[in-house]
Amino acid sequence: DSGSDTYVSSVSWVQEGGAHLAVGTSDGNTQLWDVQACKRLRLMDGHSDRVGSLSWNRHILSSGGRDSIIVNHDVRVARHKVATL
């Protein structure tokens, strides 16, 4: 899916002890993975540069990018971007 020069730039486990892992990439995407099924569940955009920081608050995943933007993603819904700061 990602280009050959794309790398993982941040990771964060979901807080509720589940098997979900958020992964930020160098191309500005945020991925949500089910690690038990070894399956990517979501690919969320919102950044034009590397995602260097990820933080969970229940079902809201906040991603911070090198582009100086913070995006709040609601991972439960298709239109995931609920706020951009």
N, C-alpha and C positions, 0 to 999 in steps of 0.2 A: 504494500500500500504506500509506504513512505519511500522517498528517494533514498539512494544509497548513501548520501551524505547526511541524512537525518539521524539524530541520536536522541536518546532519552536524557532530558535535562532536569527532571524533577519527578518525584513519586510521593504518594500519600495514601495510606490505608484508610478505608472508611472507619469512622469512630465506633460504630455499634458492634464491632467484632465480627463483621461479616467477611465474606470472601471477595470483596470488591476493592480494586486498586485503581487509583487515578494516576495517569502517566502524562506528564508534560513533555513535549518534544521541541527540538531545535527549530522546527519549521512553523511554530506557533499554534499547533493543535494540542488539544487535551483529549485523552482517550480514557474510557472507563472499561476496565477488564473484570471478568469473572474468573478468578484464578483457579477455582476448583474445576471449572469446565474448560479452562484454557481458551477462552473465547473473548474477543473484544465485543463489548455491548454497545458502545457509543463512540463516535468521533465528533468532537465539538470544536468549532472554530472560535475566533474572537480576537486573536492576536496576529500581528504582522511580523513578530520576531519570537525568539526563544521564550518558552514558558519556564521560568526559574523558580516559581513558588506555587504551592498548592495547599489548601487548607479546607477541611470539612466543617460544616455546622449542620448536623442532621442530613437533610437531602440537598443542601446547597453546597456546591463546591466552588470555592473562590480560587481563581488562577491569576497570578501576577506575571507579567511579561517584561522582557527587556525593552519593549515598546512603551513602557511607563503607564500601561493600562492594567486595571484590575477588572476582571469579568466575574460576575456571580452567575453560576450555572445551576438551574434546577434540573437535576438529573432524572426527574420523574416525567418530564414533559418534552414533547418534540421541539417546541420553541424554547430551547434551554436558557438563552440569555435573559436573565431577569433584571440585571443592572450592569452598567459599565461605568467605572469611575476613572 
